[in-house]
Amino acid sequence: MKVVLLAAMSVDGKIAESRDQNSTDWTSKDDVRFFVKKTKEVGTLIMGSTTYETIGRPLPGRKIFVMCFHPEKHESIEGVEFIKKGPKEMLEYLEEQGIESVVIAGGASIYRQFIEQGLVDELFLTIEPYLFGKGIPFVPEMDRVKLSFVDMEQIGDQT
């Protein structure tokens, strides 16, 4: 299974100023286009329940798996499945369904869990020209992880 992590962040490493903030409130149209293109290319997303709540709906052309503690509390929605599984179990579950690649789409806790367990193959970070100061860090309270830089691309005038 190929695991691709997508995140947009401020220059100071925050993925949001508050828990209920939708990333489209501050990210560029260029990042939104990149997110749509990449997620449609892969077709399957994993995210946490808070991230799903900020989106609030299924995404056309993509299947969303929401990691949560109480899947029974969520209404069944076409294109969205609420599941109580850890990262490794989630990937095994998706592989059993014939899914070969997935995008990890947030939030911070989900990012941290997949990175800490060494499950991420590719990491795409969009850096937006903001300094939030306070907010939600990309990966909170995590030990050091060594990465390999592969490439950088400017996707817009400021992004």
Order of alpha helices (4+ residues) and beta strands (2+ residues): beta-beta-alpha-beta-alpha-beta-beta-alpha-beta-alpha-beta-beta
